[in-house]
């Protein structure tokens, strides 16, 4: 089975790892990694997002362990628009988080318009931090938590805009 998954992954955290785990359980994984142009458009909050090449390298390092564990292959492709790679006919599954289910349903509408079978949408629940709130890259960048959801009250974070 072929599995699609998309995101910005900056930084990678345990919520992303739950998505990766489910994706690799299902099959070979293709990750659509948001381009530098798309990444700011997918944020609900204006914040600095590291360059594509840095995010891709960190993501590849994370995915190697899952590929080895599950005996699967993976590919990282550039995502230039929100519906991205998942509209392509070869995929069987789309792994999403709860807040992206509407986008997954839109992808299936596009697939239907193109004569492709719908994807099985696999929704992976959020992972929560020590404070019971959702682990998110934005919270990590703000310095509230680390990638595992541990509270980091003494961390100033990365800042909201690109550094000079």
Secondary structure per residue as TSV (DSSP state, phi and psi in degrees):
chain	resnum	aa	ss	phi	psi
A	1	X	-	360.0	148.0
A	2	X	E	-111.9	131.3
A	3	X	E	-120.0	134.8
A	4	X	E	-111.0	148.0
A	5	X	E	-154.3	141.4
A	6	X	E	-136.7	157.3
A	7	X	E	168.5	-178.4
A	8	X	-	-96.1	-36.9
A	9	X	-	52.9	58.2
A	10	X	S	-141.8	99.1
A	11	X	S	-87.5	165.0
A	12	X	-	-68.9	137.7
A	13	X	-	-140.9	179.9
A	14	X	H	-63.2	-27.6
A	15	X	H	-64.4	-42.7
A	16	X	H	-63.6	-40.1
A	17	X	H	-62.9	-33.2
A	18	X	H	-64.7	-39.6
A	19	X	H	-63.6	-45.5
A	20	X	H	-61.1	-43.7
A	21	X	H	-58.9	-47.3
A	22	X	H	-65.1	-41.6
A	23	X	H	-60.8	-45.9
A	24	X	H	-72.1	-25.2
A	25	X	H	-61.5	-35.6
A	26	X	H	-82.2	-31.9
A	27	X	S	166.9	-161.2
A	28	X	E	-73.0	142.9
A	29	X	E	-116.7	133.6
A	30	X	E	-116.9	121.7
A	31	X	E	-101.8	126.3
A	32	X	E	-90.9	111.7
A	33	X	E	-99.1	122.9
A	34	X	E	-56.3	136.2
A	35	X	-	-68.1	167.7
A	36	X	H	-60.9	-33.5
A	37	X	H	-72.9	-37.9
A	38	X	H	-80.7	-34.2
A	39	X	H	-51.0	-47.9
A	40	X	G	-65.8	-26.3
A	41	X	G	-75.0	-17.8
A	42	X	G	-96.3	0.9
A	43	X	-	-91.5	138.0
A	44	X	S	-83.1	-13.9
A	45	X	S	-133.5	136.7
A	46	X	-	-71.3	116.6
A	47	X	-	-153.1	158.0
A	48	X	-	-66.1	132.6
A	49	X	-	-119.2	128.5
A	50	X	-	-60.5	156.5
A	51	X	-	-59.4	151.5
A	52	X	H	-49.3	-49.7
A	53	X	H	-58.9	-39.6
A	54	X	H	-67.2	-44.5
A	55	X	H	-63.9	-41.6
A	56	X	H	-61.8	-45.1
A	57	X	H	-63.2	-43.7
A	58	X	H	-65.7	-40.1
A	59	X	H	-64.1	-44.5
A	60	X	H	-59.9	-41.3
A	61	X	H	-61.9	-40.6
A	62	X	H	-64.2	-44.8
A	63	X	H	-71.6	-26.0
A	64	X	H	-54.2	-43.9
A	65	X	H	-64.4	-40.9
A	66	X	H	-66.8	-42.8
A	67	X	H	-60.2	-43.2
A	68	X	H	-65.1	-45.7
A	69	X	H	-61.1	-41.8
A	70	X	H	-97.2	-3.3
A	71	X	T	64.1	39.6
A	72	X	-	-117.8	170.5
A	73	X	-	-112.0	159.1
A	74	X	E	-143.1	158.9
A	75	X	E	-140.7	141.5
A	76	X	E	-110.8	126.2
A	77	X	E	-124.7	153.2
A	78	X	E	-74.3	132.1
A	79	X	E	-104.6	112.3
A	80	X	-	-100.7	-15.2
A	81	X	S	-141.7	156.1
A	82	X	T	-58.7	-32.7
A	83	X	T	-83.5	-24.0
A	84	X	G	42.4	-136.6
A	85	X	G	-70.3	-24.0
A	86	X	G	-67.2	-12.2
A	87	X	G	-81.9	-8.3
A	88	X	S	-73.2	147.2
A	89	X	T	-69.3	-20.7
A	90	X	T	-74.1	-13.8
A	91	X	-	-85.7	147.4
A	92	X	-	-108.5	-33.0
A	93	X	E	-130.0	151.1
A	94	X	E	-128.7	122.0
A	95	X	E	-98.5	126.8
A	96	X	E	-137.3	163.7
A	97	X	E	-94.7	165.4
A	98	X	G	-54.9	-36.0
A	99	X	G	-76.7	-7.0
A	100	X	G	-111.1	12.9
A	101	X	H	-61.8	-40.6
A	102	X	H	-59.4	-41.4
A	103	X	H	-63.4	-37.7
A	104	X	H	-65.2	-39.6
A	105	X	H	-65.8	-37.0
A	106	X	H	-64.2	-39.4
A	107	X	H	-60.4	-43.3
A	108	X	H	-64.4	-34.6
A	109	X	H	-62.4	-44.2
A	110	X	H	-64.0	-40.3
A	111	X	H	-62.1	-43.2
A	112	X	H	-61.7	-43.6
A	113	X	H	-59.1	-29.3
A	114	X	T	-93.5	1.2
A	115	X	T	82.7	18.1
A	116	X	-	-98.6	152.9
A	117	X	-	-65.1	149.0
A	118	X	-	-69.2	153.8
A	119	X	-	-82.4	147.9
A	120	X	E	-77.0	122.4
A	121	X	E	-93.4	119.3
A	122	X	E	-105.2	110.9
A	123	X	E	-94.9	122.6
A	124	X	E	-104.4	124.6
A	125	X	-	-60.4	154.7
A	126	X	-	-64.0	155.1
A	127	X	-	-103.2	135.7
A	128	X	B	-102.2	152.3
A	129	X	-	-84.1	177.1
A	130	X	T	-57.6	-27.0
A	131	X	T	-87.8	3.7
A	132	X	S	86.3	-6.7
A	133	X	S	-87.1	163.6
A	134	X	B	-67.5	138.2
A	135	X	-	-73.4	128.6
A	136	X	-	-144.1	154.7
A	137	X	H	-60.6	-38.2
A	138	X	H	-61.4	-43.1
A	139	X	H	-64.6	-36.1
A	140	X	H	-66.9	-46.3
A	141	X	H	-61.5	-36.5
A	142	X	H	-68.9	-18.4
A	143	X	T	92.8	9.7
A	144	X	S	-73.8	-39.0
A	145	X	B	-141.2	168.1
A	146	X	-	-99.4	-176.1
A	147	X	T	-63.7	-16.8
A	148	X	T	-101.6	-0.2
A	149	X	S	91.1	8.4
A	150	X	-	-74.4	137.0
A	151	X	B	-67.9	139.0
A	152	X	-	-131.5	70.0
A	153	X	T	-64.2	-20.3
A	154	X	T	-94.4	3.9
A	155	X	-	-93.1	129.6
A	156	X	-	-83.2	-10.9
A	157	X	-	79.3	-171.8
A	158	X	S	-92.3	-21.0
A	159	X	-	100.2	165.9
A	160	X	S	-94.7	-22.0
A	161	X	S	-123.9	165.7
A	162	X	-	-62.0	133.5
A	163	X	-	-68.0	155.2
A	164	X	-	-72.3	360.0
